Amino acid sequence: MNVAEKPVIAAASLIGQRIQKKDAPEKAAGKTRYIQDMVVPGMLHAKILRSSRVHAKIKSIDTSAAKALPGVHVVLTAADVPDQQPIGVARDHLPLKGERVRSLRDEIAAVAADSDEIAEAALKLIRVEYEDLPVIASPEDAIKPGAPLIHPTPLDAHGRPQSLPPKTPIAFAGKPDNIAMRFDYTHGDIAQAEAESDVVVEDSFQLHYVTHCCMGVSGVIAEFDASGNLLMYSNTQVPFLHKREFAEYLNIDPSRVRIIQPPIGGGFGSKLDIYPFEVICIFLARAAKRPVKMVFTREEEFLASPTRQPVLLTLRSGCRKDGTLTFRQVHTLHDNGAYTSWGATTPFVMMQTFSSLYRVPACDYHTTVVYTNNPYAGSFRGYGNLQATFAIEQHMDMLAEKIGMDPLDFRLKNAQDAGEVTGQGMTFKSCGFKECITTAAERSDYRKKHADNIANRNARGPVKRGIGIASMLHVGGGAKIYPSDGCGTILKLDDFANVTLITGASEIGQGSETVLSQLVCEELGLPISAVTVVNNDTAITPWDVGVHASRTTFIAGNSAIGAARKAKAKILAAAAKKHDCDEAALDLRGGFVVVAETGEPVVELARLMRNLHFSDKAELVMTTFYYEPPSVHQDKAFKGDVSAAYAWAAQVVEVEVDTETGIVKMTKVTGTHDVGRVLNRLGLEGQIEGGVVMGQGYALTENLIVENGVTRNPNFRDYKLVTAPEIPEMDITFVESMDGEGPQGAKGVGEAPAICIAAAAANAIHNATGVRIFGLPFTPEAVYRALRGKSDKPHWPAWKPE
Amino acid sequence: MTAIERYAAPQSLDEALGILQQGEVTILAGGTDLMPQTKAGRIAFKPTLMNIGRVAGLKGVSLDGAYLRIGALTTISELLRDPLVVQHAPVLAEACDQFASDQIRNAGTLGGNINNASPAGDTLVPLIVLDAEVELASKPNGSVTTRRLPLAEFFTGPGRTKRAANELLTAVRVPLPQPGHVARFYKFGTRPALDISTISIGIAGIKRDGALTDIRVAFGAVAPTPVRAPRTEAALEGRPLDAEAIAAGADTARDEVSPIDDVRATAWYRKELIHNMTKRMLDHVAQA
């Protein structure tokens, strides 16, 4: 007898597997072509002349020598582009500055030439005459009565303020004070809650400048085709928003703007806004009638790309003796820099942490964002949450100590549970917060080490050990900021059952191509290798709001699943019809249509595709889906359930503090994240590890030193990124709370891992030494000074403008 | 875009010195300091750029009587692994292990590190406490002449030395250690490597019966050049290394240096580090 066994294809899930990123081999092998590598036929090379003064009037600009230099094609100043429109969220920023410079990064002129070297030489030939103005180097100075204005109202020929139509942008109309934005939020009765408190603590916290340090510096190529349509090769994280904005600046139909994203060497939020260099590059291309490429040098990237939002914050917190939180009152002063970008809007996220990370009956939050002559802040992974968490989680330890309660028990007593609706209107559907705290604490042996370290503070030897915990809440199901928070997908199968997944979601190194492929393959029973992802061309891909708010896996994932399920339904219906069976009894596995119950193959999927295609009623499998999360916009009081899901985490940091040098060595990080469900375990671990290291840099080493508006360390020698030997041991675990709305139960996690580290490190240093430090970063000298009582505690009295 | 008019790559010392004698020459060895500094506009190229990488006999470590002789073109990576250096001047190898990154160590040379004359140069402090001397060759009258200078006297300011424009630094000589010789190097940076020193400390001497004699103490990054610390040396010379002597040495060290404030540290913190780490190093020497 020679009878083969009946083939059976078992269901093999891809969910939770460790799947290599699709782009990893080419990136590791150095084969990826970034914008730096791109050459467009006929393209020119552009450079920007930036201000050499922090705050000054421009008296004259002479570009004649630069224009005369052989190889120079175009030199532009503000006078050459009278139609330029202000950019940025507050419309206070003209790309080319004609009358006044307000920070050292300010763009005065731009050159397009045959080579970078010629463009650079031309910049040196441009003569600018300035008249210096007083420099506002700190937000405290900016709000003093009579402080010089950063955006004064322009005067007419008679020296009187010009009368301009209402809604004239700030860039033209100016601003009567230095206040760029305000945020005021409240829930509950603060006075009553304070009266009911047994313990109240109040401290100020100082958060510093850091910047993204993307390995791929900012860059763009702009060109106009014969019909005047604009094509941009751009590193942006938000191509669809930019398409619309660039059209507005050029006063053309948005359909005439096409954005293609070459592989992006890191974003982390830095490429979420429009910057002057992009608009200037478009102006140059328009004037030169040639493609123009502009790529920053590393020094320029430090000087002229956005920073994380520096914040001065005063927090007042109270609780009862039994450990119940009563209230929080927060006043922050945000240093906006000279122009307004997304950094100014970080209070959207900060107030969520204050109002909703723990149950707190009353919360009062105020931010004033003020103009200064400093570099301006943009969005950066965590979006204000690192700053808020730094303050709040130190106060959690301090309150616990005051009432003699264990810091873990204190947190657990006030931690949120599933089903709660917070004062701000956030509704926690899936919530593994308490399990995050207990898991991280148990795995790190937090309780024992915390007690031992306190007992050993006065032991011999200069090195003290410390352990600290911090927790976080962040959006995990998108954030409804724009009219839509959705993402579109187009999915097609070819004659060989290969899938092309056309998604609006951009890949910026976070692994979205891989996880989206995985979700599609899980539905269609195909290997990851069967999927090609197309995600970088606004002329092809459907709309997506962009890469921000840890939203891509959740939003684009649901969108991809929607398209895949429609394809699957179509395939199974066709198979059932052709093979005369019940489509409900069929499934897709291992490249076959199978009988779901037995796994018995019905037909190879590729064969079925060809049968469908090359038949009398020729048909292809192509589907579309648009996913819009069931979240809502906040109302004017900042209340509303803005995200479809919320992510939670607790991280325990262990340190060794050398009390004779101030060096803090981070030895171990134990992190537990509520991710909803683990999709790509490898990708998730990579995100967490990278985020922890970013948080470590924020806590210990990174510091963009800005003195009187001048960035003192625009290079990797003096701006200290964490290097490989400094990276701590990590123990990373996941809580699977199975979110009901999430793709396969997952929630977003991109920003989460960076958020707690500085706060936990502060608590660990206190545990080691008994000294609490209220300002970042914990560089050796800062720590040494604090240990010797030689540093000033930040002080910012509660303040808001009248 | 540079002023370089001529590139020379001599094969012999004689030829190289002849080119130097003509004047207006920028010397290129590993290039790890020269390239970034010219690019940043801190130093300007002279009309002749002379690459000495191919000059025979300037590379490698050998024994030369009672001396260890290190050719100027020996790279930091080679020093780090060289068995003679590891045996006779381990503190130099130790310093090389804290020097920049592998890529820079592979290209950067000892001669370049010395001629760059940075107050924070990583090999300078250990070489000074080892009583190293530099060998300078020139060809003023058609024939090659050589002179030697103690390294401790070689530096005159940041980026400035006593090397004459027509001289080439050909080698460094380090006396072979006497019995009982100990040497320690400490570099304070905010990370394990790839950092410019905030301060560095070298201590050497002959340890006998719990006391140090022939003491050499040198500090980096606390003055315009790496400096010997004669008062600290005097405070420690010949004294048993007990707590009192160590405290006196550390206190003297703190008073003896006059560093500046910069982006890396304040003067106050540098003095604190000099005190605390001198004490820590002396404790280790005493306990060893």
Interface residues (C-beta under 8 A of the other chain):
Chain A: E117 E120 A121 P462 E660 T661 I663 T701 I705 R712 N713 R717 D718 K720 V722 T723 P725 E726 T779 P780 E781 Y784 R785 R788 K790
Chain B: M1 F188 T190 R191 P192 A193 L194 D195 I196 V263 R264 A265 T266 W268 Y269 E272 L273 N276 M277 R280
